[in-house]
Amino acid sequence: MPNHFSEIIQQEFNARLKRNPLGYSLRAFARDLDISPATLSLILQKKAGLSQKKAASVSQKLQLPPDENDFFQDLVQSTCAKSKTERQIASAKLFRYETRYSSVEADIFHVIKDWFHLAIMELTLIKGFKPEAAWIAKRLKITEEEAQDSLERLVRLEIVEMHKGKLRPTSDYLIVLSKAPSAAAKHFQTQVLQKITRSFDEVERSSRDIASVMIRMRASEMESVVKTLKDARRDIASRVQTGDGHDSVFCLTTSFFRLDSPEATNQ
């Protein structure tokens, strides 16, 4: 999250420069913002500020959406307001933005970290689904607290929503970007592996298929095999998820990794 209003201006300049690397300059950007090139240069160096009136004008020319406009204005006021009181008020507002941002990041991390979030997303589409923590907890064998927290988080992030009186995903696919994707992915896959292990005792043989095969191959073919596995997962998901009448949620997991250690290259 930007800590200074000049960072937002710099980001926009970089974006415009990327779209038109040969025909755009700092002078042209200054013209578009109705600021002198010298003043804009000082602003980007954090050596000059903006008046409240000028900040409103710049925000409009940057075409910032309402939320970002408010954030930009408060950033300007926190450093450029004439009175200490005004700067303190703006700084207090910035704390709320930071808190909200951190909460969303934490929410996103949990969505990709804990397996039951994605399971609940699929569960909303089966026959007889009930948007109740107790029903979800019993169905997925999780605690009611976990179910309730997950429901609230999915709604808060607009991953699921009420539509015609029913809770439904807002899209067919969930793509989440996070500051810590590797840690979340590792945690998620570890949970899935634990579910696989427990399934030998908890899931009937007719409702699971777990098998492994050891194969010899050329390491150079790794990329080709991974692509085949990805295509297979997508084909299966596309085939079984079409139509109506779904009554269960399954987990399809494939693992493919090297078992031996490569020999050291002889010098």
C-alpha positions in Angstrom: 0.0 0.0 0.0 1.5 3.4 -1.0 2.8 5.4 1.9 3.1 8.7 0.0 0.7 10.3 -2.5 3.6 10.7 -4.9 3.8 6.9 -5.3 0.3 6.9 -6.8 1.3 9.6 -9.3 4.5 7.7 -10.1 2.6 4.4 -10.6 0.3 6.2 -13.1 3.2 7.7 -15.0 4.9 4.3 -15.2 1.7 2.8 -16.5 1.3 5.4 -19.2 5.0 5.2 -20.1 4.7 1.4 -20.5 1.7 1.9 -22.9 3.6 4.4 -25.0 7.3 4.2 -24.3 8.4 6.2 -27.3 5.8 9.0 -27.3 5.3 9.9 -23.6 7.5 11.8 -21.2 7.5 13.5 -17.8 6.8 16.8 -19.5 3.7 15.3 -21.3 2.5 13.8 -18.0 3.0 17.2 -16.3 0.9 18.8 -19.0 -1.9 16.2 -18.6 -1.9 16.9 -14.8 -1.8 20.7 -15.3 1.4 20.9 -13.3 4.7 22.4 -14.3 7.4 19.8 -15.2 9.7 21.2 -12.5 7.0 20.9 -9.8 6.0 17.4 -10.9 9.7 16.4 -10.7 9.9 17.7 -7.1 6.7 15.9 -6.2 8.0 12.6 -7.4 11.1 13.2 -5.4 8.8 13.9 -2.4 10.3 17.4 -2.1 7.1 19.2 -3.0 3.4 18.9 -1.9 0.0 19.6 -3.2 -2.8 21.9 -1.9 -6.1 20.3 -1.2 -7.6 22.0 -4.3 -4.8 20.9 -6.5 -4.9 17.3 -5.1 -8.6 17.1 -6.1 -7.7 18.3 -9.6 -4.8 15.8 -9.9 -7.0 13.0 -8.7 -9.7 13.8 -11.3 -7.1 13.9 -14.0 -5.7 10.5 -12.9 -9.3 9.2 -13.1 -9.0 7.5 -9.7 -12.1 5.6 -8.6 -14.0 6.9 -5.4 -12.1 4.8 -2.8 -8.7 5.5 -4.3 -9.6 9.1 -4.7 -10.3 9.3 -0.9 -7.1 7.5 -0.1 -5.1 9.8 -2.4 -6.7 12.9 -0.8 -6.0 11.7 2.7 -2.4 10.9 1.8 -1.9 14.4 0.5 -3.5 16.0 3.6 -1.5 13.8 6.0 1.7 15.5 4.7 0.7 18.7 3.1 -2.2 20.1 5.2 -1.3 23.5 6.7 -2.5 22.8 10.3 -1.2 20.0 12.5 -4.7 19.0 13.4 -5.7 18.5 9.8 -2.6 16.4 9.3 -3.4 14.3 12.3 -7.0 13.7 11.2 -5.8 12.6 7.8 -3.2 10.3 9.3 -6.0 8.7 11.5 -8.0 8.0 8.4 -5.0 6.4 6.8 -4.7 4.0 9.7 -8.2 2.7 8.8 -7.2 2.1 5.2 -4.2 0.2 6.4 -6.2 -1.9 8.8 -8.8 -2.7 6.1 -6.0 -3.7 3.7 -4.3 -5.9 6.2 -7.6 -7.6 7.0 -8.3 -8.4 3.3 -4.7 -9.8 3.0 -5.3 -12.0 6.0 -8.7 -13.1 4.6 -7.2 -14.0 1.2 -4.4 -16.0 2.8 -6.9 -18.0 4.8 -9.0 -18.7 1.6 -6.1 -20.3 -0.2 -4.6 -21.8 3.0 -7.5 -23.8 4.4 -9.0 -26.5 2.2 -12.6 -26.1 3.5 -13.0 -22.6 1.9 -12.9 -24.1 -1.6 -14.9 -27.0 -0.5 -17.7 -24.7 0.8 -17.6 -22.8 -2.5 -18.4 -26.1 -4.3 -20.8 -27.3 -1.6 -23.1 -24.3 -2.3 -23.8 -25.8 -5.7 -25.0 -29.3 -4.6 -28.6 -30.3 -4.1 -30.0 -29.6 -0.6 -27.2 -27.1 0.4 -28.0 -25.2 3.5 -26.1 -21.9 4.3 -25.9 -22.9 8.0 -22.7 -23.4 9.9 -24.0 -26.5 11.6 -25.0 -28.2 8.3 -21.7 -27.3 6.6 -19.7 -28.4 9.7 -21.4 -31.8 9.7 -21.1 -32.3 6.0 -17.3 -31.4 5.9 -16.4 -32.7 9.3 -15.1 -29.4 10.5 -16.1 -27.3 13.5 -19.1 -25.0 13.4 -16.7 -22.1 14.2 -14.6 -22.9 11.2 -17.7 -23.2 9.0 -19.1 -19.9 10.3 -15.8 -18.0 9.9 -15.4 -19.4 6.4 -18.9 -18.4 5.3 -18.4 -14.9 6.5 -14.9 -14.6 4.9 -16.2 -15.9 1.5 -19.1 -13.4 1.6 -16.8 -10.6 2.7 -14.4 -11.2 -0.2 -17.4 -11.5 -2.6 -16.4 -15.1 -3.5 -20.0 -16.2 -2.7 -23.1 -14.1 -2.6 -26.9 -14.4 -2.0 -28.6 -14.7 -5.4 -32.4 -15.2 -5.6 -32.4 -16.4 -2.0 -29.6 -18.9 -2.5 -25.9 -18.7 -1.7 -23.9 -19.1 -4.9 -20.3 -18.5 -6.0 -19.9 -15.2 -7.8 -17.8 -16.9 -10.6 -16.9 -20.3 -11.9 -13.2 -20.0 -11.0 -11.4 -18.6 -8.0 -8.1 -16.9 -8.6 -6.4 -15.3 -5.6 -3.2 -13.4 -5.4 -1.5 -13.1 -2.1 1.7 -11.7 -0.6 2.6 -15.2 0.7 1.4 -17.6 -2.0 4.1 -20.2 -1.3 3.4 -20.5 2.4 -0.3 -20.7 1.8 0.0 -23.3 -1.0 2.3 -25.5 1.1 -0.2 -25.3 4.0 -3.1 -26.1 1.7 -1.4 -29.1 0.0 -0.3 -30.4 3.4 -3.9 -30.3 4.6 -5.0 -32.2 1.4 -2.4 -34.8 2.0 -3.6 -35.3 5.6 -7.2 -35.7 4.2 -5.9 -38.3 1.8 -4.3 -40.2 4.6 -7.4 -40.1 6.8 -9.6 -41.1 3.9 -8.3 -44.7 4.1 -10.1 -45.0 7.4 -12.9 -42.5 7.0 -14.0 -42.9 3.4 -15.6 -46.0 1.9 -13.5 -47.7 -0.8 -16.3 -47.0 -3.3 -15.9 -43.3 -2.8 -12.1 -43.0 -3.2 -9.4 -44.0 -5.6 -5.8 -43.6 -4.4 -3.0 -45.2 -6.4 0.7 -44.6 -7.1 3.0 -45.8 -9.8 6.8 -45.5 -10.0 8.0 -44.8 -13.5 11.4 -44.3 -15.1 11.6 -41.4 -17.6 13.8 -38.7 -19.1 13.9 -35.7 -16.8 13.5 -33.5 -19.9 9.9 -34.7 -20.3 8.8 -33.3 -17.0 7.1 -30.3 -18.5 5.2 -32.4 -21.0 3.9 -34.7 -18.3 2.8 -31.8 -16.1 0.9 -30.3 -19.0 -0.8 -33.6 -19.6 -1.8 -33.8 -15.9 -3.2 -30.2 -16.0 -5.2 -31.0 -19.1 -6.6 -34.2 -17.5 -7.7 -32.4 -14.4 -9.4 -29.7 -16.4 -11.1 -32.2 -18.6 -12.4 -34.2 -15.7 -13.7 -31.1 -13.9 -15.4 -29.8 -17.0 -17.1 -33.2 -17.7 -18.4 -34.0 -14.2 -19.4 -30.4 -13.3 -21.7 -29.9 -16.3 -25.5 -30.2 -15.9 -27.5 -30.4 -12.7 -28.1 -32.8 -9.9 -24.7 -32.7 -8.1 -24.9 -34.2 -4.7 -21.3 -34.5 -3.5 -18.0 -32.7 -3.3 -14.8 -34.7 -4.2 -11.1 -33.7 -4.2 -9.1 -34.5 -7.2 -5.3 -34.5 -6.4 -2.4 -35.5 -8.6 1.2 -35.6 -7.5 4.2 -35.9 -9.7 7.8 -35.4 -8.4 11.2 -36.8 -8.7 12.1 -39.6 -6.2 15.8 -40.2 -6.9 18.6 -37.7 -6.6 20.4 -36.6 -9.7 24.0 -37.8 -10.1 26.7 -35.2 -9.7 28.2 -34.2 -13.0 31.7 -35.6 -13.4 34.3 -32.9 -13.7 
